[in-house]
Amino acid sequence: SSGINAEYGGAKLLAEGGCWCVAEGANMPTTNEAVEFLKTKVDIYLPGKAANAGGVATSALEMAQNSARLFWSTEEVDEKLKGIMNNIFATSYQTAQEFDRPWDLQFGANAAGFLKVYKAYKAMGYLKF
């Protein structure tokens, strides 16, 4: 079950307590209702799909390193991960701006992901429009 909800006051308590940023640290721990509420009450809401991408990215870096039989230092992995995470934020932020949804990083992350898949399908000839 979701950890932050609107029904039982979790989101309300965060907003009333002066919380200005919510960054999900798990796989979608906030109910949809609580997300919509928080987006009207806090300055920044960072969805789990973007905030948690670091774990997935680290696994991908590890697989790339192993398949190429390379060794990267901790510093090199951290630098690559920072670049990935900065790109995720920048893409989410920019996409939200392009659709006139400033600081709606949940929308930006969703739209950016959709557009990436759409462009790939179109490039492969699966879509004719």
Secondary structure as GFF3:
##gff-version 3
##sequence-region A 1 129
A	DSSP	alpha_helix	10	16	.	.	.	ID=ss1
A	DSSP	beta_strand	21	23	.	.	.	ID=ss2
A	DSSP	alpha_helix	32	41	.	.	.	ID=ss3
A	DSSP	beta_strand	44	46	.	.	.	ID=ss4
A	DSSP	alpha_helix	48	51	.	.	.	ID=ss5
A	DSSP	alpha_helix	53	67	.	.	.	ID=ss6
A	DSSP	alpha_helix	74	98	.	.	.	ID=ss7
A	DSSP	alpha_helix	105	123	.	.	.	ID=ss8
###
